[in-house]
Amino acid sequence: MQTKITEKITTHVTRLSTEQQKEILDYVEKFEPPRQTLWDAVRDIVANIPQDVLEKLPVDGAENHDHYLYGASEK
C-alpha cells in the first residue's frame, strides 16, 4: 500500500516544474513522522527480551517490591 502511494506521488511530482517541486518540498518538510507512544516503546523493549530472561523475573514483584529493591524481608 505504502509503495503504491509513494509511486503515485513520485509520478505526479516528476511531471511538475522545478519551481512547483520546490513548493511541494517546502510543504512536506513541515510534516513529522508520527511519534511512538509509550506503550509502543514498552512493547518493543519487552519483545526484545529473551524468553529465558523473562522466565527468571520474579512473579511476586508487586507484592515484594521492597524485598527486590531494598532487601527487606519477603511477605
C-alpha positions in Angstrom: 0.0 0.0 0.0 2.7 2.5 1.0 4.7 1.7 -2.1 1.7 2.4 -4.4 1.2 5.8 -2.7 4.8 6.7 -2.9 4.9 5.7 -6.6 1.8 7.8 -7.4 3.3 10.8 -5.6 6.6 10.4 -7.4 4.9 10.1 -10.8 2.9 13.3 -10.3 5.8 15.3 -8.8 8.3 14.4 -11.6 5.9 15.9 -14.1 5.9 19.3 -12.4 8.3 22.2 -12.9 11.3 22.7 -10.7 9.6 25.6 -9.0 6.5 23.5 -8.3 8.6 20.7 -6.9 10.3 23.1 -4.6 7.0 24.3 -3.3 5.9 20.7 -2.6 9.2 20.0 -0.9 8.8 23.1 1.3 5.3 21.9 2.2 6.1 18.3 3.0 9.2 19.1 5.0 6.9 20.6 7.6 5.4 17.2 8.4 7.0 15.0 11.0 6.5 11.2 11.2 4.2 10.1 14.0 5.9 9.6 17.3 5.9 6.3 19.0 3.6 6.0 22.1 4.9 5.0 25.4 3.1 1.6 25.2 4.6 1.0 21.7 8.1 1.7 23.1 7.5 -0.7 26.1 6.1 -3.4 23.8 9.2 -3.1 21.5 11.6 -3.3 24.5 9.8 -6.3 26.0 9.7 -8.0 22.6 13.5 -7.9 22.5 14.0 -9.5 26.0 15.0 -13.2 25.6 12.4 -15.7 26.9 14.9 -17.2 29.3 15.5 -13.8 30.9 11.7 -13.2 31.3 11.4 -16.6 33.0 13.9 -15.5 35.7 11.9 -12.5 36.7 10.0 -12.8 40.0 6.3 -13.4 39.7 5.6 -11.7 43.1 7.4 -8.4 42.2 4.4 -6.2 43.1 3.9 -7.9 46.5 7.6 -8.0 47.4 8.9 -5.0 45.6 10.6 -3.7 48.9 12.5 -7.0 49.1 13.7 -6.8 45.5 14.6 -3.1 45.6 15.9 -2.7 49.2 16.5 -6.2 50.6 13.6 -6.1 53.0 12.2 -9.4 54.2 9.7 -11.1 51.9 6.0 -11.2 52.7 
